[in-house]
């Protein structure tokens, strides 16, 4: 456990030193390019925040193209400042193109940070759930058999009406099909056909 803590502490110390040096180089370059006071201090913060936002996108598990693109932009800005202030550039006479790059950086950083923070990458990174379609039954090749209506003799309907009226008088309720069938002594299909006529 102690070895793990010591290794983590060493890594953190190294990270803090590297960040401080990079921060100072970005500040010096921004100051040399005409950005003085608090503005010179804001440049390293914006570069580091863009790096962090891009790294978080890469670690989120979503689409990685935007994360890598903005990570490389911020890394190029940071490395460029580190290399430029290492004696390759005369900070007393900064070229016009570098002044333009430094002046345009806030817009680039704002655009990158906004796209990384507010793009709905979760929706595009996960495939849409597949909703199974209900299985359609295979059509039956045989023609559908439609039962023919049961012919009901008129005399039987008249007799059923008398039986139904007598049942209502006796019970106070309409006769149901099973009772009608039992009273008439007819099969169920015929009883249903008679009940439909009543």
Secondary structure as GFF3:
##gff-version 3
##sequence-region A 1 198
A	DSSP	alpha_helix	2	32	.	.	.	ID=ss1
A	DSSP	alpha_helix	38	59	.	.	.	ID=ss2
A	DSSP	alpha_helix	65	83	.	.	.	ID=ss3
A	DSSP	pi_helix	84	88	.	.	.	ID=ss4
A	DSSP	alpha_helix	96	118	.	.	.	ID=ss5
A	DSSP	alpha_helix	121	125	.	.	.	ID=ss6
A	DSSP	alpha_helix	154	171	.	.	.	ID=ss7
A	DSSP	alpha_helix	177	184	.	.	.	ID=ss8
A	DSSP	alpha_helix	188	197	.	.	.	ID=ss9
###
